[in-house]
Amino acid sequence: MLEGIDGCGKTTQLQSLAAWLPGSGLLPAEAELVVTREPGGTPLGRALRELLLHPPGDAAPVSTAELLLYAADRAQHVERVIRPALAAGHWVLSDRFSGSTAAYQGHGRGLSLDLIHQLEQVATGGLQPGLTLWLDLPLAISEERRGGRSKDRIEAGGEAFLAAVASGFACLAEQRGWVRVPADGPPAQVAAACQAALRAWHGER
């Protein structure tokens, strides 16, 4: 799984890993690579993603509703995409998972982390990623990278909100044993670090 604040390069690195992994020698012979994301990894998730990030008019969800919508997206994602793929022996590469909810809705919105953990257990049935790469990017660089594009509802949450989210990711990385990948360098350098982390993880299995 790839986690990190907006602008950290998750999409770029997801595409890079998706191109590299099939020929890396890490995947078992019969395994396929399933590339997905949250929110939006299922048809239901794509509808929820639009409501969460680009709600029409005054339809923006309040914080608790936002949390529950993310949980609904994750439950559908796990049951329709992730579990079937794992059961078939495939690998799953996802742009965001449960860590993002703890960072954005917990540390960012100030909702109960205990409640978020409970919802995570319900939505995932206890399923945990084998490896999470945290693309660590200073908030100031994130803001520079996002400066020229239109912001979705989450990105437009304000400086204090995004700073709390960034701090939350750092806390979660330490608590959950994520692999930190510095994300302020050139994309090729970050990609090499991600590949090295995957090789190290595979060698420890």
N, C-alpha and C positions, 0 to 999 in steps of 0.2 A: 504494500500500500504506500502511496505517496501522500504526505501531509505537509501543511505549511500555510502561511498567510497568502492572501491574494497578491499576485505579482511575483511569487517566488520561483516560478518557472515549472510548475507541476505539469502543465499541458505539454510543454516542450520536452520535458524529461520522460513523460509517459510515452510520447511518440518515439523518442530515442530508444527507450528500453524495449518497446514493442517491436522495433526494427532489429534490435541487437539480440534479444533473447533466443529467437528460434534458431539462430546459427551459433549460439554461444557454447553449446555442449552441455548446458545445465539442465535443460528440459529432458525428462525421460523420453525414450524413443517414440512412444505412442501418444505422448501428451500434446495437447494444443494449448495455445496461450489465449485466454479470454481477457480482453481489455474492456474496462467498464468505468463507470464514475458514479459519484453521489453528489447531489441528487441527480436523477435522470437516467439510471441504468436500465430502466424498464419502461414500457409504455405508460404505466401509471406514474412512474417516477418523473417522466418528462412533463406530464401535466402538473405534477406537484412542483417541479422545478420552476415552471413558469409562474405559478402562484407565489412561490417563495421569493423569487428574484425580480420578477416584473409584474406585480399584481396590478390589475386594472383599477383606475379610480381610487376609491377609498377602501379597497379590498385588502390592504396590507394586514397580515395577521399580527395579533399582539404576541408578546414574547412566548407565552405558554403555548398558544396555538402554533407558533412557528416551531417550537420544540417537538410538538406532537406530529406535525407534518413531516419533519425530518425523520422521526421514528417510523412513521408509516412508510415513507420511501425506503428506509433501510430494511424493514421487515419484508417488503415485497422484493427488494433487491436480493436479499439473502436467500429467500425461498425459490425465487424464479431464475436467478442467475448463478449466484455463488455456490450454493450447496450442490445443485446439479452438476456444475462444472467440476467441483472437487470430487464428487462421487464417481465421476467418469475418469478421474485421474489427471485432469487438466490443471494448469496453473492459472491463477486469477491475478491480474494487475489492475488496481483500481486507483483512480484519482479521488481521494478522500474516502474515509470510513468513519467509524464512531469517534475517533479522536477529534475530528473537526467539530462535532456537536459539543463535546466537553469544552473545547476552546472558545467557540463562538457563543453558544447559548449559556454555558456555564460561566467561564471567566469573563466573556464579553458582556452578556446580558445580565449576569448576576443571578441566574437561576440556580436552584439547588443542585450541587454536584451529586449528592446522594440520589436525588430523583432521576437525574440524567443517567446515572449508573444503572438504576433499576430499569429504566426504559431501554437502555442498551441491552441488558440481559434479555428482556422480553423480545426485542426486535431481532436480535442475533441468535437467540437460543444458546448463548454462551460461546458462539463462534468467534475466534480471535485470529488476526492475521499472523502468518508465520514470521513475517518481517515487515516493519514499517520504516520507511526512509523519511526523515524529517528534513525538508529543504529549508535550512535556517537562513533567513534573509533579514538584515536590519530594516526596521520599519521605514526609515527615511528613503532607502533605495526602493522599497516596495512602492512608496508614494510617487517616486520619480518615474518608475516603470509604468504605473497606472495613470499618470498625469494626462496623457493624450487620448485616452479612450473614455467612452461613456461608462458611468458607474452603475452597477446594479444596486438593488435595495440594501444588500448587506455591505457592499463596499462603501456606500454612502452613509454608513453609520456614524462617521465622525472620528476625529483623531483619538479621543480618549477611548472610545470603543475599540478601535483597531489596535491601540497600544495594549489594552487589556487582553485582547485576543492573542497578540504576539507573545506577551508574557505567559499566557496560558499554555501556548504550545511548548514553551521552554520547560514549564513545570511538568507537563504531561510526558514530554520526551524523557525526562529523568525518571519519573514514576513508572513509566511503562516499558522502559528499556529500548526506546527507539534508537535507530542509528542516525546520528547527526551528519548531514551533508551540507557543508557551506555552499550557499547558493548565490553568492555575490560575484563569482567569477564568470568567465566565458562559458557559454552553454556546453562546449566540448569538454571543458575541464570538469564541470558539474556531472556530465554524463559519465566520464571516466570514474569519478568517485562513486557514483551510483552502481556502476558495473563492478567495481572492486568490492563494494559492500555486499552485493549479491553473491559474488564468488566466495567471499569469506563466510557468509551465512550458509551457503551450500556446502562448503567444506566442513562445517561444524555439525551438519545434520547427521 
